Amino acid sequence: MAAGAPPKETSGSCRAGGISARYFCTAGRGMEPFLLREVQARLGATQVEYVSGKVFFATNAELRTLKKLKSAERLFLLLKKYPPLSVSKNKGRVIRDIQKLVNEDSRIWLDIVTVWKSLHGQEVKEKNVSQEYPNLQKRKSEEEGSTNNKRQKREKLLATISAESQIEDQERGDMSETDTDNVLSEGKLCLEKAWESIQEKCVEGSSSFSFRVSCRCSGAPAKVFPAQIVGRIIGIALMKHFGWKADLRNPDIEIFVHLNDDYSVIGIPVFRLPLASRAYIKTAGLRSTVAWAMASFAEIQTGDFVLDPTCGLGTVLLEAATEWPDAHYLGTDISDSQLQGAYSNIRAAGLVGKIDLLKASATGLPLSPKSINVVFADIPFGKKFKITDDMRLLPNVLQEIERHGALCWRDCCAVA
C-alpha cells in the first residue's frame, strides 16, 4: 500500500554547498518501505513518498552518497510526474499528447540536464545550456539561410502535412477500422522515416549532445502503442525541439519514460549501471537488495557473531559485512561449489578474514552452544526450489540454531 502519491512535478536547482533535486528510485516488490526508510536515514531526504515499485524524494546529497543506496534497483533524476495519459481510440490525439511531454515543458528538460551534468562534476551554467540547445524558432531562422536546410525543410513539411492529415481524419472519426489500421501502418513507416531523417540532420549539425529513450508501458497505454513506438515518438520530439542527437549505443544520457494507468513519469538515470549491481559481487545469488534488507532486519551490533547456516554464494554475508563491518561473520553450506563461489565473492570484495566459510550441515553445526548472537538465512525450502521432502528439515534447522543461542529475536530468515 502506498504511503502517498508521488509529486505532480519537480524542479532541480544548483545551490551553494550542493545540488538540490528530486529523484525517484525503482524498487522490487515489497521493498518500498525499506527504501523509504533508507533514503530518509542515509540521505536526509524530504518529501518522501512511494507508490508500487517507486519511491520519490528530494535531497541535496552528493553523488557518492547517492551511490550508497542499498535497497534501490535504479536511481533517476525526476524530470516530471504527469497525470496518466488520456487513452482513446483517436490514436492521432494520443501521439500529440505524448509529444506534449516534451514540447510543453522544455525549460524543465534543460534544467534537469544541467543538474545531471553538475552531479557528474561538469561545470555547466544555465546560459551555456541555453546556447548549446537553442530554441526551435532560432534554429528555424538559421535554417532559412541555407539552401540545403531549405530542401530538408520542404521534405519535412511534406511528411508533417501527411501525418497531420492522418490525425485530422482520425479526429473526425470518419474512417473505418480497416482504414485506421492502414493509417497506423503508414504512420509507423512515416515515424521511421522521420526518425532516420532527423538523425541524419543532427549528425550533420553542430549539436554534440546525444541521448536514447527507454520506455516502459503498462495498462491502457500499452494497448494503444507498444513501448518502442512511444519511445520513438518522444525521441523525434526531442530531436526536433532541442536538436539533440539520437545514439542508441553510447549516448550522453538516457531518458526513461514509464506510462501506466496511474501516472506518466520521465526521468534520467543517475548511473549507467543499476544500484543493485554491486561491484563487490562477482557471482550473483540472492538479489542484493533483498539480501541487504534481510541483514538490516538483524540489527547487527559491534562484536556480534553472525551466522548464515545456508550461505550459498554468500550474498547476505557480503551485504552485512560491507554495511556493518564491526562484527564477525561465518557462513556454512554443504555444497562445495556454493562455498567456492562464496569464497570468490568474498575475495573480490576484499573481505577475506572478515567472513569465514565452513562446510557443514545446517542441522548439525560444529559450533559451541550459546556462541552465536545473530542468524540470518535464505532457507532453500520455498517456491524457487519447490516444497519437497527437505521441508521436514526446517524444524531441525531451527532447533540447531536455538541450541547455539541465536534465537534472541534479532534473527532474519527468508524462504526463497
KOLVEXDO-800809 format. One line per 10 residues: number of its first residue (from 0); their letters; for each residue x, y, z of C-alpha. Coordinates in Angstrom, 1 decimal, m for minus. Layout:
<atoms>
NUM) a) X Y Z | ...
</atoms>
This chain:
<atoms>
0) maagappket) 0.0 0.0 0.0 | 1.4 3.4 m0.9 | 2.4 5.9 1.7 | 1.3 8.7 m0.6 | 1.2 9.7 m4.3 | 4.3 11.0 m5.9 | 4.6 14.7 m6.5 | 3.0 16.0 m9.7 | 6.1 17.9 m10.8 | 9.7 18.5 m9.9
10) sgscraggis) 12.3 21.1 m10.2 | 16.1 20.9 m9.7 | 18.4 23.8 m8.9 | 22.1 24.3 m8.2 | 22.7 25.7 m4.7 | 25.8 26.7 m2.8 | 27.0 23.6 m0.9 | 25.2 21.0 m3.0 | 22.6 20.3 m5.7 | 19.0 20.2 m4.5
20) aryfctagrg) 16.9 18.0 m6.8 | 14.0 15.5 m6.8 | 14.7 11.8 m7.5 | 12.9 8.5 m7.7 | 14.1 5.0 m7.3 | 12.7 1.8 m8.6 | 12.3 m1.0 m6.1 | 11.4 m4.6 m6.1 | 8.0 m5.8 m4.9 | 7.7 m5.3 m1.1
30) mepfllrevq) 11.0 m3.3 m0.9 | 9.4 0.1 m1.0 | 9.2 0.5 2.8 | 12.9 m0.4 3.2 | 13.9 2.1 0.5 | 11.6 4.8 2.1 | 13.3 4.5 5.4 | 16.8 4.2 3.9 | 16.6 7.5 1.8 | 15.5 9.3 5.0
40) arlgatqvey) 18.2 7.8 7.2 | 21.1 7.8 4.6 | 20.3 10.9 2.5 | 18.3 13.0 4.9 | 15.7 13.0 2.2 | 12.5 15.0 2.4 | 9.1 14.8 0.6 | 9.5 11.1 0.7 | 6.5 9.2 m0.9 | 6.0 6.0 m2.7
50) vsgkvffatn) 3.8 4.0 m5.0 | 4.1 0.4 m6.0 | 7.6 m0.1 m7.4 | 8.9 3.5 m7.0 | 10.0 5.9 m4.2 | 10.1 9.6 m4.7 | 12.1 12.0 m2.6 | 14.1 15.3 m2.6 | 17.7 15.6 m1.4 | 20.9 17.6 m1.9
60) aelrtlkklk) 23.2 14.6 m1.2 | 26.4 14.2 m3.2 | 26.8 11.6 m6.0 | 29.0 9.3 m3.9 | 26.3 9.3 m1.1 | 23.5 8.6 m3.6 | 25.5 5.6 m4.8 | 25.4 4.0 m1.3 | 21.7 3.2 m1.5 | 21.3 m0.5 m0.9
70) saerlflllk) 17.6 m1.3 m1.3 | 17.1 0.5 m4.6 | 17.2 m1.0 m8.0 | 17.9 2.1 m10.1 | 18.1 5.8 m9.3 | 16.7 8.6 m11.5 | 16.6 12.3 m11.6 | 12.9 13.1 m11.7 | 12.1 15.3 m14.7 | 8.4 15.3 m14.1
80) kypplsvskn) 5.5 13.3 m13.0 | 2.3 13.8 m15.1 | m1.2 12.5 m14.7 | m1.9 9.3 m16.6 | m2.0 9.6 m20.4 | m5.5 10.0 m21.7 | m6.1 7.0 m23.9 | m8.7 6.9 m26.6 | m9.4 5.3 m29.9 | m8.1 8.5 m31.6
90) kgrvirdiqk) m4.5 7.5 m31.9 | m3.5 10.7 m33.5 | m4.6 12.6 m30.4 | m2.6 10.2 m28.2 | 0.5 10.9 m30.3 | 0.1 14.6 m29.8 | m0.4 14.1 m26.0 | 2.9 12.0 m26.0 | 4.7 14.8 m27.8 | 3.4 17.3 m25.3
100) lvnedsriwl) 5.5 15.6 m22.7 | 8.5 17.2 m24.4 | 7.1 20.3 m26.1 | 5.2 21.9 m23.2 | 7.9 21.8 m20.5 | 11.2 22.4 m22.4 | 12.7 24.6 m19.6 | 12.4 21.7 m17.2 | 14.2 19.4 m19.6 | 17.2 21.7 m19.8
110) divtvwkslh) 17.2 22.3 m16.0 | 17.3 18.6 m15.2 | 20.1 18.0 m17.8 | 22.0 20.8 m16.1 | 21.5 19.1 m12.7 | 22.6 15.8 m14.2 | 25.8 17.3 m15.6 | 26.5 19.1 m12.3 | 26.1 15.9 m10.4 | 28.8 14.3 m12.5
120) gqevkeknvs) 31.2 17.1 m12.0 | 30.7 19.0 m15.2 | 30.6 22.8 m14.7 | 27.6 23.7 m16.8 | 25.9 27.1 m16.3 | 22.4 27.8 m17.4 | 23.4 30.2 m20.1 | 25.7 27.6 m21.6 | 22.9 25.1 m21.8 | 20.7 27.7 m23.5
130) qeypnlqkrk) 23.4 28.3 m26.0 | 24.0 24.6 m26.6 | 20.3 23.9 m27.1 | 18.9 26.9 m28.9 | 15.1 27.1 m29.2 | 13.3 25.9 m32.2 | 12.4 29.3 m33.5 | 16.0 30.5 m33.6 | 17.1 27.3 m35.4 | 14.3 27.7 m37.9
140) seeegstnnk) 15.5 31.2 m38.8 | 19.1 30.0 m39.2 | 17.9 27.1 m41.4 | 16.2 29.6 m43.8 | 19.7 31.0 m44.7 | 20.9 27.6 m46.0 | 19.8 26.1 m49.3 | 20.4 22.5 m48.1 | 18.4 23.2 m45.0 | 15.5 24.6 m47.0
150) rqkrekllat) 15.4 21.4 m49.1 | 15.3 19.3 m45.9 | 12.7 21.7 m44.5 | 10.4 21.1 m47.5 | 10.7 17.4 m47.2 | 10.0 17.5 m43.5 | 7.0 19.8 m44.2 | 5.5 17.3 m46.7 | 5.9 14.5 m44.1 | 4.3 16.7 m41.4
160) isaesqiedq) 1.3 17.6 m43.6 | 0.8 13.9 m44.4 | 0.9 13.0 m40.7 | m1.4 15.9 m39.7 | m3.9 14.9 m42.4 | m4.0 11.4 m40.9 | m4.5 12.8 m37.4 | m7.4 15.1 m38.6 | m9.0 12.1 m40.3 | m8.8 10.2 m37.0
170) ergdmsetdt) m10.3 13.1 m35.1 | m13.3 13.4 m37.4 | m13.9 9.7 m36.8 | m15.0 9.1 m40.4 | m12.6 6.2 m41.0 | m13.4 2.5 m41.0 | m11.4 0.1 m38.8 | m9.6 m1.2 m41.9 | m8.7 2.4 m42.9 | m7.5 3.1 m39.4
180) dnvlsegklc) m5.2 0.1 m39.5 | m3.8 1.2 m42.8 | m3.2 4.7 m41.5 | m1.4 3.3 m38.4 | 0.8 1.2 m40.7 | 1.6 4.2 m42.8 | 2.1 6.3 m39.7 | 4.6 3.8 m38.3 | 6.5 4.0 m41.6 | 6.3 7.8 m41.5
190) lekawesiqe) 7.7 7.8 m38.0 | 10.6 5.5 m39.0 | 11.4 7.8 m42.0 | 11.2 10.9 m39.8 | 13.4 9.3 m37.2 | 16.1 8.4 m39.8 | 15.8 11.9 m41.4 | 16.2 13.8 m38.2 | 19.1 11.6 m37.1 | 20.9 12.4 m40.3
200) kcvegsssfs) 20.2 16.1 m39.8 | 21.5 16.0 m36.3 | 24.7 14.3 m37.4 | 25.3 17.0 m40.0 | 24.5 19.7 m37.5 | 26.7 21.2 m34.7 | 24.8 19.5 m31.8 | 27.1 17.1 m29.8 | 24.6 16.1 m27.1 | 23.3 12.6 m27.6
210) frvscrcsga) 20.5 10.6 m26.0 | 18.4 7.5 m26.2 | 14.9 6.7 m24.9 | 14.0 3.7 m22.8 | 10.2 3.3 m22.5 | 8.0 1.1 m20.4 | 4.3 1.0 m21.0 | 1.7 m1.0 m19.0 | m2.1 m0.9 m18.6 | m4.2 1.1 m21.1
220) pakvfpaqiv) m1.3 2.9 m22.7 | 0.3 m0.4 m23.7 | m2.8 m1.4 m25.6 | m2.6 1.7 m27.8 | 1.1 1.8 m28.6 | 4.0 m0.5 m27.8 | 6.8 0.9 m25.8 | 9.1 1.0 m28.8 | 6.7 3.3 m30.7 | 6.2 5.6 m27.7
230) griigialmk) 10.0 5.9 m27.3 | 10.4 6.7 m31.0 | 7.7 9.4 m30.8 | 9.4 11.0 m27.8 | 12.8 10.7 m29.5 | 11.7 12.5 m32.6 | 10.1 15.3 m30.4 | 13.4 15.7 m28.5 | 15.5 15.9 m31.8 | 13.1 18.4 m33.3
240) hfgwkadlrn) 12.7 20.5 m30.2 | 16.2 20.6 m28.9 | 18.4 19.4 m31.7 | 19.8 16.5 m29.7 | 21.3 13.6 m31.5 | 19.9 10.0 m31.0 | 22.6 7.5 m30.1 | 21.4 4.0 m29.1 | 24.8 2.6 m28.3 | 26.7 5.2 m26.4
250) pdieifvhln) 24.5 8.2 m25.5 | 25.4 11.1 m23.2 | 22.2 10.5 m21.2 | 19.3 8.0 m21.2 | 15.7 9.2 m21.0 | 13.5 6.8 m19.0 | 9.7 7.0 m19.6 | 7.1 5.0 m17.8 | 3.4 5.2 m18.8 | 0.7 3.4 m16.9
260) ddysvigipv) m2.8 3.8 m15.7 | m1.8 5.8 m12.6 | 0.8 8.3 m13.8 | 3.4 9.2 m16.5 | 6.9 9.5 m15.2 | 10.0 10.8 m17.0 | 13.5 10.6 m15.5 | 17.2 10.4 m16.3 | 19.2 7.6 m14.8 | 21.9 9.0 m12.4
270) frlplasray) 24.2 6.0 m13.0 | 24.6 3.8 m16.1 | 24.5 0.6 m14.0 | 21.7 m0.3 m11.6 | 22.5 0.3 m7.9 | 21.5 m3.3 m7.4 | 24.5 m4.4 m9.5 | 27.1 m4.5 m6.7 | 30.7 m4.2 m7.8 | 31.8 m6.4 m5.0
280) iktaglrstv) 29.6 m9.4 m6.0 | 31.1 m11.3 m8.9 | 28.7 m14.3 m8.8 | 25.2 m13.3 m8.0 | 23.0 m15.4 m5.8 | 20.1 m13.9 m3.9 | 19.2 m10.5 m5.2 | 21.4 m7.9 m3.5 | 18.6 m5.6 m2.4 | 16.7 m8.4 m0.7
290) awamasfaei) 19.9 m9.6 0.9 | 20.6 m6.2 2.3 | 17.0 m5.9 3.7 | 17.4 m9.3 5.4 | 20.7 m8.2 7.0 | 19.1 m4.9 8.1 | 16.4 m6.8 10.0 | 19.0 m8.5 12.1 | 20.1 m5.2 13.7 | 23.8 m6.3 13.8
300) qtgdfvldpt) 25.8 m4.7 16.6 | 29.6 m4.3 17.2 | 31.2 m7.5 18.2 | 28.3 m9.8 17.3 | 29.0 m13.3 16.0 | 26.8 m13.6 12.9 | 25.9 m16.9 11.2 | 24.4 m17.8 7.9 | 23.8 m21.6 8.1 | 22.8 m21.9 4.4
310) cglgtvllea) 25.0 m19.2 3.0 | 25.1 m20.4 m0.7 | 27.1 m17.8 m2.6 | 27.4 m15.6 0.5 | 25.2 m12.7 m0.8 | 23.6 m11.9 2.6 | 27.0 m12.2 4.4 | 28.6 m9.8 1.8 | 25.8 m7.2 2.3 | 26.0 m7.4 6.0
320) atewpdahyl) 29.8 m7.3 6.3 | 30.0 m4.3 3.9 | 27.4 m2.3 5.8 | 28.2 m3.4 9.3 | 31.9 m4.3 9.3 | 32.5 m4.4 13.1 | 31.1 m7.9 13.6 | 32.3 m11.5 13.0 | 30.7 m13.5 10.2 | 30.5 m17.2 9.4
330) gtdisdsqlq) 28.8 m18.9 6.5 | 28.2 m22.7 6.3 | 26.9 m24.8 3.5 | 27.0 m28.5 2.4 | 27.8 m27.7 m1.2 | 31.4 m27.4 m2.3 | 30.5 m25.5 m5.4 | 28.5 m22.9 m3.5 | 31.3 m22.5 m0.9 | 33.8 m22.0 m3.8
340) gaysniraag) 31.5 m19.3 m5.3 | 31.1 m17.6 m1.9 | 34.9 m17.5 m1.4 | 35.4 m16.0 m4.9 | 32.8 m13.3 m3.9 | 34.5 m12.7 m0.5 | 37.9 m12.4 m2.1 | 36.6 m10.0 m4.8 | 35.0 m7.8 m2.1 | 38.3 m7.7 m0.1
350) lvgkidllka) 36.6 m9.4 2.9 | 38.8 m12.4 3.4 | 39.4 m12.7 7.1 | 36.2 m10.8 7.8 | 33.9 m13.6 6.6 | 34.8 m17.2 7.3 | 33.4 m20.2 5.5 | 32.8 m23.8 6.7 | 31.4 m26.9 5.1 | 28.7 m28.1 7.5
360) satglplspk) 25.1 m29.1 7.6 | 22.6 m26.6 9.0 | 21.1 m29.5 11.1 | 24.5 m30.3 12.7 | 26.7 m27.2 13.2 | 30.1 m27.8 14.7 | 29.9 m24.8 17.0 | 29.9 m24.3 20.7 | 26.5 m23.8 22.4 | 25.4 m20.2 23.0
370) sinvvfadip) 28.1 m19.0 20.7 | 26.0 m17.1 18.1 | 24.4 m13.7 18.5 | 22.6 m13.3 15.2 | 21.4 m15.6 12.4 | 20.1 m14.8 9.0 | 19.3 m17.4 6.3 | 17.8 m17.7 2.9 | 16.4 m21.1 3.6 | 16.1 m23.1 0.3
380) fgkkfkitdd) 12.7 m24.7 1.0 | 10.4 m22.4 m0.8 | 8.9 m21.6 m4.2 | 12.2 m21.3 m6.1 | 13.3 m24.8 m5.2 | 9.8 m26.2 m4.7 | 8.5 m27.7 m1.5 | 9.9 m31.2 m1.2 | 10.7 m33.7 1.5 | 13.6 m31.4 2.5
390) mrllpnvlqe) 11.0 m29.2 4.2 | 10.9 m31.6 7.0 | 14.4 m30.5 7.9 | 13.3 m27.0 8.8 | 12.3 m27.8 12.4 | 15.7 m29.4 12.8 | 17.5 m26.3 11.4 | 15.6 m24.0 13.8 | 16.3 m26.3 16.7 | 20.0 m26.3 15.9
400) ierhgalcwr) 20.1 m22.5 15.7 | 18.3 m22.3 19.1 | 20.8 m24.7 20.6 | 23.6 m22.3 19.7 | 21.8 m19.5 21.5 | 20.9 m17.3 18.5 | 17.1 m17.1 18.9 | 17.3 m13.7 20.5 | 14.7 m12.4 18.0 | 17.2 m10.4 16.0
410) dccava) 17.3 m13.3 13.5 | 16.1 m13.0 9.9 | 15.0 m15.9 7.8 | 13.6 m15.8 4.3 | 12.1 m18.5 2.2 | 13.4 m18.5 m1.4
</atoms>
